[in-house]
């Protein structure tokens, strides 16, 4: 491997620090820089310029598949059934008489809100609105 000179500009303080550290540690500056540049080239050698693939309009659309996890689907079904059940009980009776059902409704509403964020289910959104009204 033949060696050739390379000149570039760098921060004056960084240059002085680098030279001082190399002198203290007994390293040849060229060897240190060569190793650093080799490592950098290895790490970045496979990268491509993305701007070469951008359409002239400049708009990029990324389509992500809307795959819903089976566990999320199961939890969605469970939450909808439970919300509907508790809301029916609370509609039929004075909600103040059943504080335990209100506690369950509040816990379920928190769980349902998380699932709603993931699934954007319309039926669940309606049940959540109803639960919010009931909880006041």
Chimera marker file (.cmm) of the C-alpha trace (Angstrom):
<marker_set name="trace">
<marker id="1" x="0.000" y="0.000" z="0.000" r="1" g="1" b="0" radius="0.5"/>
<marker id="2" x="1.534" y="3.284" z="-1.100" r="1" g="1" b="0" radius="0.5"/>
<marker id="3" x="1.145" y="6.333" z="1.085" r="1" g="1" b="0" radius="0.5"/>
<marker id="4" x="0.142" y="9.724" z="-0.277" r="1" g="1" b="0" radius="0.5"/>
<marker id="5" x="-0.292" y="13.043" z="1.509" r="1" g="1" b="0" radius="0.5"/>
<marker id="6" x="-3.764" y="14.369" z="2.297" r="1" g="1" b="0" radius="0.5"/>
<marker id="7" x="-4.425" y="17.900" z="3.497" r="1" g="1" b="0" radius="0.5"/>
<marker id="8" x="-7.603" y="19.154" z="5.128" r="1" g="1" b="0" radius="0.5"/>
<marker id="9" x="-8.800" y="21.805" z="7.542" r="1" g="1" b="0" radius="0.5"/>
<marker id="10" x="-9.832" y="21.094" z="11.114" r="1" g="1" b="0" radius="0.5"/>
<marker id="11" x="-10.499" y="22.917" z="14.352" r="1" g="1" b="0" radius="0.5"/>
<marker id="12" x="-7.297" y="24.416" z="15.742" r="1" g="1" b="0" radius="0.5"/>
<marker id="13" x="-8.002" y="23.192" z="19.297" r="1" g="1" b="0" radius="0.5"/>
<marker id="14" x="-8.780" y="19.665" z="18.120" r="1" g="1" b="0" radius="0.5"/>
<marker id="15" x="-5.569" y="19.609" z="16.077" r="1" g="1" b="0" radius="0.5"/>
<marker id="16" x="-3.476" y="20.705" z="19.059" r="1" g="1" b="0" radius="0.5"/>
<marker id="17" x="-5.161" y="18.175" z="21.355" r="1" g="1" b="0" radius="0.5"/>
<marker id="18" x="-4.684" y="15.367" z="18.811" r="1" g="1" b="0" radius="0.5"/>
<marker id="19" x="-0.997" y="16.207" z="18.348" r="1" g="1" b="0" radius="0.5"/>
<marker id="20" x="-0.450" y="16.448" z="22.121" r="1" g="1" b="0" radius="0.5"/>
<marker id="21" x="-2.186" y="13.091" z="22.805" r="1" g="1" b="0" radius="0.5"/>
<marker id="22" x="-0.261" y="11.327" z="20.035" r="1" g="1" b="0" radius="0.5"/>
<marker id="23" x="3.015" y="12.679" z="21.432" r="1" g="1" b="0" radius="0.5"/>
<marker id="24" x="2.162" y="11.690" z="25.025" r="1" g="1" b="0" radius="0.5"/>
<marker id="25" x="1.000" y="8.188" z="24.025" r="1" g="1" b="0" radius="0.5"/>
<marker id="26" x="3.825" y="7.683" z="21.529" r="1" g="1" b="0" radius="0.5"/>
<marker id="27" x="1.559" y="7.141" z="18.506" r="1" g="1" b="0" radius="0.5"/>
<marker id="28" x="2.352" y="8.134" z="14.954" r="1" g="1" b="0" radius="0.5"/>
<marker id="29" x="-0.298" y="10.647" z="13.862" r="1" g="1" b="0" radius="0.5"/>
<marker id="30" x="-0.541" y="9.185" z="10.359" r="1" g="1" b="0" radius="0.5"/>
<marker id="31" x="-1.136" y="5.670" z="11.684" r="1" g="1" b="0" radius="0.5"/>
<marker id="32" x="-3.893" y="6.850" z="14.050" r="1" g="1" b="0" radius="0.5"/>
<marker id="33" x="-5.646" y="8.832" z="11.310" r="1" g="1" b="0" radius="0.5"/>
<marker id="34" x="-5.279" y="5.998" z="8.818" r="1" g="1" b="0" radius="0.5"/>
<marker id="35" x="-6.919" y="3.538" z="11.235" r="1" g="1" b="0" radius="0.5"/>
<marker id="36" x="-9.740" y="5.966" z="12.035" r="1" g="1" b="0" radius="0.5"/>
<marker id="37" x="-10.369" y="6.625" z="8.339" r="1" g="1" b="0" radius="0.5"/>
<marker id="38" x="-10.280" y="2.905" z="7.539" r="1" g="1" b="0" radius="0.5"/>
<marker id="39" x="-12.820" y="2.175" z="10.284" r="1" g="1" b="0" radius="0.5"/>
<marker id="40" x="-15.047" y="5.026" z="9.092" r="1" g="1" b="0" radius="0.5"/>
<marker id="41" x="-14.901" y="3.787" z="5.481" r="1" g="1" b="0" radius="0.5"/>
<marker id="42" x="-15.796" y="0.230" z="6.568" r="1" g="1" b="0" radius="0.5"/>
<marker id="43" x="-18.777" y="1.466" z="8.595" r="1" g="1" b="0" radius="0.5"/>
<marker id="44" x="-20.110" y="3.767" z="5.874" r="1" g="1" b="0" radius="0.5"/>
<marker id="45" x="-19.025" y="1.958" z="2.702" r="1" g="1" b="0" radius="0.5"/>
<marker id="46" x="-22.424" y="0.317" z="2.111" r="1" g="1" b="0" radius="0.5"/>
<marker id="47" x="-24.456" y="3.508" z="2.473" r="1" g="1" b="0" radius="0.5"/>
<marker id="48" x="-26.105" y="5.025" z="-0.559" r="1" g="1" b="0" radius="0.5"/>
<marker id="49" x="-27.237" y="8.555" z="-1.204" r="1" g="1" b="0" radius="0.5"/>
<marker id="50" x="-30.995" y="8.608" z="-0.774" r="1" g="1" b="0" radius="0.5"/>
<marker id="51" x="-31.359" y="11.905" z="-2.598" r="1" g="1" b="0" radius="0.5"/>
<marker id="52" x="-30.568" y="10.043" z="-5.826" r="1" g="1" b="0" radius="0.5"/>
<marker id="53" x="-33.853" y="8.124" z="-5.445" r="1" g="1" b="0" radius="0.5"/>
<marker id="54" x="-36.131" y="11.031" z="-4.499" r="1" g="1" b="0" radius="0.5"/>
<marker id="55" x="-38.669" y="11.828" z="-7.228" r="1" g="1" b="0" radius="0.5"/>
<marker id="56" x="-38.452" y="15.245" z="-8.843" r="1" g="1" b="0" radius="0.5"/>
<marker id="57" x="-41.624" y="16.311" z="-7.011" r="1" g="1" b="0" radius="0.5"/>
<marker id="58" x="-39.773" y="15.803" z="-3.732" r="1" g="1" b="0" radius="0.5"/>
<marker id="59" x="-42.655" y="13.846" z="-2.211" r="1" g="1" b="0" radius="0.5"/>
<marker id="60" x="-41.999" y="10.475" z="-0.654" r="1" g="1" b="0" radius="0.5"/>
<marker id="61" x="-44.856" y="8.260" z="0.493" r="1" g="1" b="0" radius="0.5"/>
<marker id="62" x="-44.090" y="5.428" z="2.870" r="1" g="1" b="0" radius="0.5"/>
<marker id="63" x="-46.785" y="2.772" z="2.982" r="1" g="1" b="0" radius="0.5"/>
<marker id="64" x="-46.797" y="0.734" z="6.146" r="1" g="1" b="0" radius="0.5"/>
<marker id="65" x="-48.892" y="-2.403" z="6.328" r="1" g="1" b="0" radius="0.5"/>
<marker id="66" x="-51.767" y="-2.205" z="8.785" r="1" g="1" b="0" radius="0.5"/>
<marker id="67" x="-51.232" y="-5.525" z="10.453" r="1" g="1" b="0" radius="0.5"/>
<marker id="68" x="-52.953" y="-5.932" z="13.791" r="1" g="1" b="0" radius="0.5"/>
<marker id="69" x="-51.545" y="-8.392" z="16.260" r="1" g="1" b="0" radius="0.5"/>
<marker id="70" x="-53.835" y="-11.317" z="17.220" r="1" g="1" b="0" radius="0.5"/>
<marker id="71" x="-53.440" y="-10.409" z="20.892" r="1" g="1" b="0" radius="0.5"/>
<marker id="72" x="-54.602" y="-6.871" z="20.154" r="1" g="1" b="0" radius="0.5"/>
<marker id="73" x="-57.637" y="-8.219" z="18.274" r="1" g="1" b="0" radius="0.5"/>
<marker id="74" x="-58.506" y="-10.484" z="21.195" r="1" g="1" b="0" radius="0.5"/>
<marker id="75" x="-58.095" y="-7.649" z="23.669" r="1" g="1" b="0" radius="0.5"/>
<marker id="76" x="-60.252" y="-5.422" z="21.456" r="1" g="1" b="0" radius="0.5"/>
<marker id="77" x="-63.068" y="-7.985" z="21.495" r="1" g="1" b="0" radius="0.5"/>
<marker id="78" x="-62.782" y="-8.455" z="25.255" r="1" g="1" b="0" radius="0.5"/>
<marker id="79" x="-62.781" y="-4.714" z="25.976" r="1" g="1" b="0" radius="0.5"/>
<marker id="80" x="-65.798" y="-4.085" z="23.757" r="1" g="1" b="0" radius="0.5"/>
<marker id="81" x="-67.813" y="-6.899" z="25.381" r="1" g="1" b="0" radius="0.5"/>
<marker id="82" x="-66.907" y="-5.786" z="28.906" r="1" g="1" b="0" radius="0.5"/>
<marker id="83" x="-67.549" y="-2.099" z="28.222" r="1" g="1" b="0" radius="0.5"/>
<marker id="84" x="-70.964" y="-2.879" z="26.734" r="1" g="1" b="0" radius="0.5"/>
<marker id="85" x="-71.839" y="-5.149" z="29.677" r="1" g="1" b="0" radius="0.5"/>
<marker id="86" x="-70.864" y="-2.648" z="32.365" r="1" g="1" b="0" radius="0.5"/>
<marker id="87" x="-72.554" y="0.231" z="30.569" r="1" g="1" b="0" radius="0.5"/>
<marker id="88" x="-75.785" y="-1.787" z="30.339" r="1" g="1" b="0" radius="0.5"/>
<marker id="89" x="-75.705" y="-2.527" z="34.069" r="1" g="1" b="0" radius="0.5"/>
<marker id="90" x="-75.105" y="1.132" z="34.874" r="1" g="1" b="0" radius="0.5"/>
<marker id="91" x="-77.901" y="2.268" z="32.518" r="1" g="1" b="0" radius="0.5"/>
<marker id="92" x="-80.408" y="-0.062" z="34.161" r="1" g="1" b="0" radius="0.5"/>
<marker id="93" x="-79.608" y="1.056" z="37.705" r="1" g="1" b="0" radius="0.5"/>
<marker id="94" x="-78.487" y="4.141" z="39.567" r="1" g="1" b="0" radius="0.5"/>
<marker id="95" x="-74.737" y="4.295" z="38.971" r="1" g="1" b="0" radius="0.5"/>
<marker id="96" x="-74.123" y="5.578" z="42.508" r="1" g="1" b="0" radius="0.5"/>
<marker id="97" x="-75.479" y="2.319" z="43.888" r="1" g="1" b="0" radius="0.5"/>
<marker id="98" x="-72.804" y="0.314" z="42.108" r="1" g="1" b="0" radius="0.5"/>
<marker id="99" x="-69.440" y="1.968" z="42.885" r="1" g="1" b="0" radius="0.5"/>
<marker id="100" x="-67.605" y="-1.277" z="42.061" r="1" g="1" b="0" radius="0.5"/>
<marker id="101" x="-68.958" y="-1.160" z="38.501" r="1" g="1" b="0" radius="0.5"/>
<marker id="102" x="-67.766" y="2.451" z="38.197" r="1" g="1" b="0" radius="0.5"/>
<marker id="103" x="-64.266" y="1.367" z="39.278" r="1" g="1" b="0" radius="0.5"/>
<marker id="104" x="-64.319" y="-1.449" z="36.710" r="1" g="1" b="0" radius="0.5"/>
<marker id="105" x="-65.550" y="0.982" z="34.058" r="1" g="1" b="0" radius="0.5"/>
<marker id="106" x="-62.720" y="3.412" z="34.816" r="1" g="1" b="0" radius="0.5"/>
<marker id="107" x="-60.069" y="0.654" z="34.613" r="1" g="1" b="0" radius="0.5"/>
<marker id="108" x="-61.573" y="-0.704" z="31.424" r="1" g="1" b="0" radius="0.5"/>
<marker id="109" x="-61.745" y="2.771" z="29.878" r="1" g="1" b="0" radius="0.5"/>
<marker id="110" x="-57.981" y="3.176" z="30.356" r="1" g="1" b="0" radius="0.5"/>
<marker id="111" x="-57.335" y="-0.195" z="28.706" r="1" g="1" b="0" radius="0.5"/>
<marker id="112" x="-59.840" y="0.557" z="25.941" r="1" g="1" b="0" radius="0.5"/>
<marker id="113" x="-58.229" y="3.915" z="25.219" r="1" g="1" b="0" radius="0.5"/>
<marker id="114" x="-54.870" y="2.237" z="24.618" r="1" g="1" b="0" radius="0.5"/>
<marker id="115" x="-56.484" y="-0.326" z="22.310" r="1" g="1" b="0" radius="0.5"/>
<marker id="116" x="-58.438" y="2.404" z="20.515" r="1" g="1" b="0" radius="0.5"/>
<marker id="117" x="-55.179" y="4.204" z="19.769" r="1" g="1" b="0" radius="0.5"/>
<marker id="118" x="-53.798" y="1.032" z="18.160" r="1" g="1" b="0" radius="0.5"/>
<marker id="119" x="-56.887" y="-0.094" z="16.250" r="1" g="1" b="0" radius="0.5"/>
<marker id="120" x="-58.984" y="3.026" z="15.543" r="1" g="1" b="0" radius="0.5"/>
<marker id="121" x="-62.117" y="0.868" z="15.993" r="1" g="1" b="0" radius="0.5"/>
<marker id="122" x="-65.346" y="2.895" z="15.526" r="1" g="1" b="0" radius="0.5"/>
<marker id="123" x="-67.485" y="0.735" z="17.813" r="1" g="1" b="0" radius="0.5"/>
<marker id="124" x="-64.930" y="1.013" z="20.578" r="1" g="1" b="0" radius="0.5"/>
<marker id="125" x="-64.772" y="4.781" z="20.081" r="1" g="1" b="0" radius="0.5"/>
<marker id="126" x="-68.545" y="4.986" z="20.630" r="1" g="1" b="0" radius="0.5"/>
<marker id="127" x="-68.334" y="2.807" z="23.747" r="1" g="1" b="0" radius="0.5"/>
<marker id="128" x="-65.517" y="4.968" z="25.097" r="1" g="1" b="0" radius="0.5"/>
<marker id="129" x="-67.562" y="8.124" z="24.553" r="1" g="1" b="0" radius="0.5"/>
<marker id="130" x="-70.453" y="6.523" z="26.412" r="1" g="1" b="0" radius="0.5"/>
<marker id="131" x="-68.149" y="5.437" z="29.249" r="1" g="1" b="0" radius="0.5"/>
<marker id="132" x="-66.738" y="8.968" z="29.482" r="1" g="1" b="0" radius="0.5"/>
<marker id="133" x="-70.271" y="10.357" z="29.805" r="1" g="1" b="0" radius="0.5"/>
<marker id="134" x="-71.132" y="7.815" z="32.483" r="1" g="1" b="0" radius="0.5"/>
<marker id="135" x="-67.990" y="8.531" z="34.468" r="1" g="1" b="0" radius="0.5"/>
<marker id="136" x="-68.718" y="12.242" z="34.148" r="1" g="1" b="0" radius="0.5"/>
<link id1="1" id2="2" r="1" g="1" b="0" radius="0.2"/>
<link id1="2" id2="3" r="1" g="1" b="0" radius="0.2"/>
<link id1="3" id2="4" r="1" g="1" b="0" radius="0.2"/>
<link id1="4" id2="5" r="1" g="1" b="0" radius="0.2"/>
<link id1="5" id2="6" r="1" g="1" b="0" radius="0.2"/>
<link id1="6" id2="7" r="1" g="1" b="0" radius="0.2"/>
<link id1="7" id2="8" r="1" g="1" b="0" radius="0.2"/>
<link id1="8" id2="9" r="1" g="1" b="0" radius="0.2"/>
<link id1="9" id2="10" r="1" g="1" b="0" radius="0.2"/>
<link id1="10" id2="11" r="1" g="1" b="0" radius="0.2"/>
<link id1="11" id2="12" r="1" g="1" b="0" radius="0.2"/>
<link id1="12" id2="13" r="1" g="1" b="0" radius="0.2"/>
<link id1="13" id2="14" r="1" g="1" b="0" radius="0.2"/>
<link id1="14" id2="15" r="1" g="1" b="0" radius="0.2"/>
<link id1="15" id2="16" r="1" g="1" b="0" radius="0.2"/>
<link id1="16" id2="17" r="1" g="1" b="0" radius="0.2"/>
<link id1="17" id2="18" r="1" g="1" b="0" radius="0.2"/>
<link id1="18" id2="19" r="1" g="1" b="0" radius="0.2"/>
<link id1="19" id2="20" r="1" g="1" b="0" radius="0.2"/>
<link id1="20" id2="21" r="1" g="1" b="0" radius="0.2"/>
<link id1="21" id2="22" r="1" g="1" b="0" radius="0.2"/>
<link id1="22" id2="23" r="1" g="1" b="0" radius="0.2"/>
<link id1="23" id2="24" r="1" g="1" b="0" radius="0.2"/>
<link id1="24" id2="25" r="1" g="1" b="0" radius="0.2"/>
<link id1="25" id2="26" r="1" g="1" b="0" radius="0.2"/>
<link id1="26" id2="27" r="1" g="1" b="0" radius="0.2"/>
<link id1="27" id2="28" r="1" g="1" b="0" radius="0.2"/>
<link id1="28" id2="29" r="1" g="1" b="0" radius="0.2"/>
<link id1="29" id2="30" r="1" g="1" b="0" radius="0.2"/>
<link id1="30" id2="31" r="1" g="1" b="0" radius="0.2"/>
<link id1="31" id2="32" r="1" g="1" b="0" radius="0.2"/>
<link id1="32" id2="33" r="1" g="1" b="0" radius="0.2"/>
<link id1="33" id2="34" r="1" g="1" b="0" radius="0.2"/>
<link id1="34" id2="35" r="1" g="1" b="0" radius="0.2"/>
<link id1="35" id2="36" r="1" g="1" b="0" radius="0.2"/>
<link id1="36" id2="37" r="1" g="1" b="0" radius="0.2"/>
<link id1="37" id2="38" r="1" g="1" b="0" radius="0.2"/>
<link id1="38" id2="39" r="1" g="1" b="0" radius="0.2"/>
<link id1="39" id2="40" r="1" g="1" b="0" radius="0.2"/>
<link id1="40" id2="41" r="1" g="1" b="0" radius="0.2"/>
<link id1="41" id2="42" r="1" g="1" b="0" radius="0.2"/>
<link id1="42" id2="43" r="1" g="1" b="0" radius="0.2"/>
<link id1="43" id2="44" r="1" g="1" b="0" radius="0.2"/>
<link id1="44" id2="45" r="1" g="1" b="0" radius="0.2"/>
<link id1="45" id2="46" r="1" g="1" b="0" radius="0.2"/>
<link id1="46" id2="47" r="1" g="1" b="0" radius="0.2"/>
<link id1="47" id2="48" r="1" g="1" b="0" radius="0.2"/>
<link id1="48" id2="49" r="1" g="1" b="0" radius="0.2"/>
<link id1="49" id2="50" r="1" g="1" b="0" radius="0.2"/>
<link id1="50" id2="51" r="1" g="1" b="0" radius="0.2"/>
<link id1="51" id2="52" r="1" g="1" b="0" radius="0.2"/>
<link id1="52" id2="53" r="1" g="1" b="0" radius="0.2"/>
<link id1="53" id2="54" r="1" g="1" b="0" radius="0.2"/>
<link id1="54" id2="55" r="1" g="1" b="0" radius="0.2"/>
<link id1="55" id2="56" r="1" g="1" b="0" radius="0.2"/>
<link id1="56" id2="57" r="1" g="1" b="0" radius="0.2"/>
<link id1="57" id2="58" r="1" g="1" b="0" radius="0.2"/>
<link id1="58" id2="59" r="1" g="1" b="0" radius="0.2"/>
<link id1="59" id2="60" r="1" g="1" b="0" radius="0.2"/>
<link id1="60" id2="61" r="1" g="1" b="0" radius="0.2"/>
<link id1="61" id2="62" r="1" g="1" b="0" radius="0.2"/>
<link id1="62" id2="63" r="1" g="1" b="0" radius="0.2"/>
<link id1="63" id2="64" r="1" g="1" b="0" radius="0.2"/>
<link id1="64" id2="65" r="1" g="1" b="0" radius="0.2"/>
<link id1="65" id2="66" r="1" g="1" b="0" radius="0.2"/>
<link id1="66" id2="67" r="1" g="1" b="0" radius="0.2"/>
<link id1="67" id2="68" r="1" g="1" b="0" radius="0.2"/>
<link id1="68" id2="69" r="1" g="1" b="0" radius="0.2"/>
<link id1="69" id2="70" r="1" g="1" b="0" radius="0.2"/>
<link id1="70" id2="71" r="1" g="1" b="0" radius="0.2"/>
<link id1="71" id2="72" r="1" g="1" b="0" radius="0.2"/>
<link id1="72" id2="73" r="1" g="1" b="0" radius="0.2"/>
<link id1="73" id2="74" r="1" g="1" b="0" radius="0.2"/>
<link id1="74" id2="75" r="1" g="1" b="0" radius="0.2"/>
<link id1="75" id2="76" r="1" g="1" b="0" radius="0.2"/>
<link id1="76" id2="77" r="1" g="1" b="0" radius="0.2"/>
<link id1="77" id2="78" r="1" g="1" b="0" radius="0.2"/>
<link id1="78" id2="79" r="1" g="1" b="0" radius="0.2"/>
<link id1="79" id2="80" r="1" g="1" b="0" radius="0.2"/>
<link id1="80" id2="81" r="1" g="1" b="0" radius="0.2"/>
<link id1="81" id2="82" r="1" g="1" b="0" radius="0.2"/>
<link id1="82" id2="83" r="1" g="1" b="0" radius="0.2"/>
<link id1="83" id2="84" r="1" g="1" b="0" radius="0.2"/>
<link id1="84" id2="85" r="1" g="1" b="0" radius="0.2"/>
<link id1="85" id2="86" r="1" g="1" b="0" radius="0.2"/>
<link id1="86" id2="87" r="1" g="1" b="0" radius="0.2"/>
<link id1="87" id2="88" r="1" g="1" b="0" radius="0.2"/>
<link id1="88" id2="89" r="1" g="1" b="0" radius="0.2"/>
<link id1="89" id2="90" r="1" g="1" b="0" radius="0.2"/>
<link id1="90" id2="91" r="1" g="1" b="0" radius="0.2"/>
<link id1="91" id2="92" r="1" g="1" b="0" radius="0.2"/>
<link id1="92" id2="93" r="1" g="1" b="0" radius="0.2"/>
<link id1="93" id2="94" r="1" g="1" b="0" radius="0.2"/>
<link id1="94" id2="95" r="1" g="1" b="0" radius="0.2"/>
<link id1="95" id2="96" r="1" g="1" b="0" radius="0.2"/>
<link id1="96" id2="97" r="1" g="1" b="0" radius="0.2"/>
<link id1="97" id2="98" r="1" g="1" b="0" radius="0.2"/>
<link id1="98" id2="99" r="1" g="1" b="0" radius="0.2"/>
<link id1="99" id2="100" r="1" g="1" b="0" radius="0.2"/>
<link id1="100" id2="101" r="1" g="1" b="0" radius="0.2"/>
<link id1="101" id2="102" r="1" g="1" b="0" radius="0.2"/>
<link id1="102" id2="103" r="1" g="1" b="0" radius="0.2"/>
<link id1="103" id2="104" r="1" g="1" b="0" radius="0.2"/>
<link id1="104" id2="105" r="1" g="1" b="0" radius="0.2"/>
<link id1="105" id2="106" r="1" g="1" b="0" radius="0.2"/>
<link id1="106" id2="107" r="1" g="1" b="0" radius="0.2"/>
<link id1="107" id2="108" r="1" g="1" b="0" radius="0.2"/>
<link id1="108" id2="109" r="1" g="1" b="0" radius="0.2"/>
<link id1="109" id2="110" r="1" g="1" b="0" radius="0.2"/>
<link id1="110" id2="111" r="1" g="1" b="0" radius="0.2"/>
<link id1="111" id2="112" r="1" g="1" b="0" radius="0.2"/>
<link id1="112" id2="113" r="1" g="1" b="0" radius="0.2"/>
<link id1="113" id2="114" r="1" g="1" b="0" radius="0.2"/>
<link id1="114" id2="115" r="1" g="1" b="0" radius="0.2"/>
<link id1="115" id2="116" r="1" g="1" b="0" radius="0.2"/>
<link id1="116" id2="117" r="1" g="1" b="0" radius="0.2"/>
<link id1="117" id2="118" r="1" g="1" b="0" radius="0.2"/>
<link id1="118" id2="119" r="1" g="1" b="0" radius="0.2"/>
<link id1="119" id2="120" r="1" g="1" b="0" radius="0.2"/>
<link id1="120" id2="121" r="1" g="1" b="0" radius="0.2"/>
<link id1="121" id2="122" r="1" g="1" b="0" radius="0.2"/>
<link id1="122" id2="123" r="1" g="1" b="0" radius="0.2"/>
<link id1="123" id2="124" r="1" g="1" b="0" radius="0.2"/>
<link id1="124" id2="125" r="1" g="1" b="0" radius="0.2"/>
<link id1="125" id2="126" r="1" g="1" b="0" radius="0.2"/>
<link id1="126" id2="127" r="1" g="1" b="0" radius="0.2"/>
<link id1="127" id2="128" r="1" g="1" b="0" radius="0.2"/>
<link id1="128" id2="129" r="1" g="1" b="0" radius="0.2"/>
<link id1="129" id2="130" r="1" g="1" b="0" radius="0.2"/>
<link id1="130" id2="131" r="1" g="1" b="0" radius="0.2"/>
<link id1="131" id2="132" r="1" g="1" b="0" radius="0.2"/>
<link id1="132" id2="133" r="1" g="1" b="0" radius="0.2"/>
<link id1="133" id2="134" r="1" g="1" b="0" radius="0.2"/>
<link id1="134" id2="135" r="1" g="1" b="0" radius="0.2"/>
<link id1="135" id2="136" r="1" g="1" b="0" radius="0.2"/>
</marker_set>
